[in-house]
Amino acid sequence: MLSRPSILLRLEGAALFALTLYFYHYIGASWTLFAILCLAPDLAMLGYLANVELGATLYNLFHAEVPPILLAALSLALHKPELMPYALIWLAHIGWDRALGYGLKYPTFFKDTHLQRT
């Protein structure tokens, strides 16, 4: 198993998903908000309607961990706790996607991902 990066990446995704759910519950955020926004990052797939390169770029922007981590850091640094649920929902989505095997996209075709190449 340790020699198969795709399995490790899926396990990391599952761990990220579980951890974000824990913290989401811990901060007492709205589960209705979670249900409404949990698939919002997938709206980035609409970029594929224009072309594969734009689709991959937008998908990767909204499915990389750095933007929601920066949002969480901003929430803490600016003492804006109302931002934290959005960061956690976003990270939960990314974790769930990785656990299911959906990876960051290459600009070739939709199913060509970093998880497929590992």
C-alpha positions as CSV (number, residue, x, y, z in Angstrom):
1,M,0.0,0.0,0.0
2,L,2.8,2.5,0.8
3,S,4.2,2.0,-2.7
4,R,0.9,3.1,-4.3
5,P,0.6,6.9,-4.1
6,S,-3.0,6.9,-5.3
7,I,-4.1,4.9,-2.2
8,L,-2.2,7.2,0.1
9,L,-3.7,10.3,-1.6
10,R,-7.2,8.8,-1.1
11,L,-6.5,8.1,2.5
12,E,-5.3,11.6,3.0
13,G,-8.5,12.9,1.4
14,A,-10.6,10.8,3.7
15,A,-8.6,12.1,6.7
16,L,-9.1,15.7,5.6
17,F,-12.8,15.1,5.1
18,A,-13.1,13.6,8.6
19,L,-11.1,16.3,10.3
20,T,-13.0,19.1,8.6
21,L,-16.3,17.5,9.7
22,Y,-15.1,17.4,13.2
23,F,-14.0,21.0,13.3
24,Y,-17.2,22.1,11.5
25,H,-19.2,20.4,14.3
26,Y,-16.8,21.8,16.9
27,I,-17.4,25.5,15.8
28,G,-21.2,24.9,15.8
29,A,-21.7,25.9,12.2
30,S,-24.9,25.4,10.3
31,W,-25.4,22.0,8.8
32,T,-28.0,23.5,6.5
33,L,-25.2,25.8,5.1
34,F,-23.0,22.8,4.8
35,A,-25.6,20.9,2.8
36,I,-26.3,23.9,0.5
37,L,-22.6,24.6,-0.2
38,C,-20.9,21.2,-0.1
39,L,-21.0,20.8,-3.9
40,A,-20.4,24.5,-4.8
41,P,-16.7,24.0,-5.8
42,D,-17.9,21.7,-8.6
43,L,-19.5,24.7,-10.3
44,A,-16.0,25.3,-11.6
45,M,-16.5,22.4,-14.0
46,L,-18.7,24.8,-16.0
47,G,-15.4,26.0,-17.4
48,Y,-15.2,22.8,-19.5
49,L,-18.2,24.2,-21.5
50,A,-15.7,26.8,-22.9
51,N,-12.7,24.5,-23.4
52,V,-10.6,21.9,-21.6
53,E,-7.8,24.2,-20.6
54,L,-10.2,26.7,-18.9
55,G,-12.1,23.9,-17.3
56,A,-9.0,22.3,-15.9
57,T,-7.7,25.7,-14.6
58,L,-10.9,26.6,-12.9
59,Y,-11.4,23.1,-11.5
60,N,-7.9,23.1,-10.1
61,L,-8.3,26.5,-8.6
62,F,-11.4,25.4,-6.7
63,H,-10.0,22.0,-5.8
64,A,-6.6,22.8,-4.5
65,E,-6.2,23.0,-0.8
66,V,-4.3,26.3,-0.7
67,P,-7.2,28.7,-1.3
68,P,-9.4,27.3,1.5
69,I,-6.5,27.1,3.9
70,L,-5.7,30.7,3.2
71,L,-9.4,31.5,3.9
72,A,-9.1,29.7,7.2
73,A,-5.9,31.6,8.0
74,L,-7.6,34.8,7.1
75,S,-10.5,34.0,9.3
76,L,-8.2,33.4,12.3
77,A,-5.9,36.4,11.6
78,L,-8.7,38.9,11.1
79,H,-10.8,37.5,13.9
80,K,-13.6,36.8,11.5
81,P,-15.1,33.5,12.7
82,E,-17.9,33.8,10.2
83,L,-15.5,32.9,7.4
84,M,-14.4,29.6,9.0
85,P,-17.4,27.5,8.0
86,Y,-16.8,28.4,4.3
87,A,-13.2,27.3,4.5
88,L,-14.1,24.1,6.3
89,I,-16.9,23.3,3.8
90,W,-14.5,23.9,0.9
91,L,-11.8,21.7,2.5
92,A,-14.4,19.0,3.2
93,H,-15.4,19.0,-0.4
94,I,-11.8,18.6,-1.5
95,G,-11.2,15.8,1.0
96,W,-14.3,13.9,-0.1
97,D,-13.3,14.3,-3.8
98,R,-9.8,13.0,-3.1
99,A,-11.1,10.0,-1.1
100,L,-13.3,9.1,-4.1
101,G,-10.4,9.4,-6.5
102,Y,-11.1,12.7,-8.1
103,G,-7.9,14.5,-8.6
104,L,-6.6,17.8,-10.0
105,K,-7.0,17.9,-13.7
106,Y,-4.6,18.1,-16.5
107,P,-5.6,20.2,-19.6
108,T,-6.0,17.2,-21.8
109,F,-9.4,15.7,-20.8
110,F,-11.6,15.7,-17.7
111,K,-10.6,12.2,-16.4
112,D,-6.9,12.9,-16.8
113,T,-6.0,13.6,-13.1
114,H,-3.0,13.6,-10.8
115,L,-4.6,10.5,-9.1
116,Q,-4.9,8.6,-12.3
117,R,-1.2,9.1,-13.1
118,T,0.1,7.9,-9.7
